[in-house]
Amino acid sequence: MIDLSMFRKADQDLVISLLNMHDYHKSTAEEYAIEGEFSKAAADYRNVAHTFEQLQELKKAKQMQDQAYLVLKQIEGEQERRELLQRLSK
């Protein structure tokens, strides 16, 4: 199972749904291939690829959120440092 912590909490239900869709399309693509229905198999594999693209976008959103949080914490730390220096210089 994919580690859900790489996605925002708000997106995790969607991620689970996408993973279920991935599994379904992968399974049906394999069945179609065995049956010689290669066009249908290809369509399902495109759906598998599309779910990966969506998961990548959701992962990127979490990475951006994490980066913004780190920047905010750095700014807060710098503000606290400046306030402390001001108090000490008085």
C-alpha positions as CSV (number, residue, x, y, z in Angstrom):
1,M,0.0,0.0,0.0
2,I,1.2,3.5,-0.8
3,D,2.2,5.7,2.2
4,L,-0.7,8.1,2.5
5,S,1.5,10.6,4.4
6,M,2.9,11.8,1.1
7,F,-0.5,13.4,0.4
8,R,-2.4,16.1,2.2
9,K,-4.9,14.8,4.8
10,A,-7.7,16.5,2.9
11,D,-6.7,14.5,-0.3
12,Q,-6.3,11.1,1.3
13,D,-9.8,9.8,0.6
14,L,-9.4,10.8,-3.0
15,V,-6.0,9.1,-3.1
16,I,-7.6,5.9,-1.8
17,S,-10.3,6.2,-4.5
18,L,-7.6,6.7,-7.2
19,L,-5.7,3.7,-6.0
20,N,-8.8,1.6,-6.2
21,M,-9.5,2.9,-9.7
22,H,-5.8,2.0,-10.6
23,D,-6.3,-1.5,-9.3
24,Y,-9.5,-2.0,-11.2
25,H,-8.2,-0.7,-14.5
26,K,-5.0,-2.7,-14.2
27,S,-6.9,-5.8,-13.5
28,T,-9.4,-5.3,-16.4
29,A,-6.5,-4.4,-18.8
30,E,-4.8,-7.7,-18.0
31,E,-8.1,-9.6,-18.5
32,Y,-8.6,-7.8,-21.9
33,A,-5.1,-8.6,-23.0
34,I,-5.6,-12.3,-22.2
35,E,-8.8,-12.3,-24.2
36,G,-7.0,-10.6,-27.1
37,E,-9.0,-7.3,-26.7
38,F,-5.9,-5.2,-27.1
39,S,-7.7,-1.9,-27.8
40,K,-9.7,-2.3,-24.6
41,A,-6.6,-3.3,-22.7
42,A,-4.8,-0.2,-24.0
43,A,-7.6,2.1,-22.9
44,D,-7.5,0.6,-19.4
45,Y,-3.7,1.0,-19.3
46,R,-4.2,4.7,-20.3
47,N,-6.6,5.0,-17.3
48,V,-3.9,3.5,-15.1
49,A,-1.4,6.1,-16.3
50,H,-4.0,8.8,-15.8
51,T,-4.4,7.8,-12.1
52,F,-0.7,8.0,-11.7
53,E,-0.7,11.5,-13.2
54,Q,-3.4,12.6,-10.7
55,L,-1.5,11.0,-7.8
56,Q,1.6,12.9,-8.8
57,E,-0.3,16.2,-8.8
58,L,-1.7,15.5,-5.4
59,K,1.8,14.6,-4.1
60,K,3.1,17.8,-5.5
61,A,0.4,19.8,-3.8
62,K,1.5,18.2,-0.4
63,Q,5.2,19.0,-1.2
64,M,4.2,22.6,-1.9
65,Q,2.2,22.8,1.3
66,D,5.1,21.4,3.3
67,Q,7.5,23.9,1.7
68,A,5.2,26.8,2.5
69,Y,4.9,25.6,6.1
70,L,8.7,25.5,6.4
71,V,9.0,29.0,5.0
72,L,6.4,30.2,7.4
73,K,8.2,28.6,10.4
74,Q,11.5,30.2,9.3
75,I,9.8,33.6,9.1
76,E,8.3,33.1,12.6
77,G,11.6,32.1,14.0
78,E,13.3,35.2,12.4
79,Q,10.6,37.4,13.9
80,E,11.1,35.9,17.3
81,R,14.9,36.3,17.0
82,R,14.5,40.0,16.1
83,E,12.0,40.6,19.0
84,L,14.4,39.0,21.4
85,L,17.3,41.1,20.1
86,Q,15.2,44.3,20.5
87,R,14.3,43.4,24.0
88,L,18.0,42.7,24.9
89,S,19.2,45.9,23.4
90,K,17.0,48.0,25.5
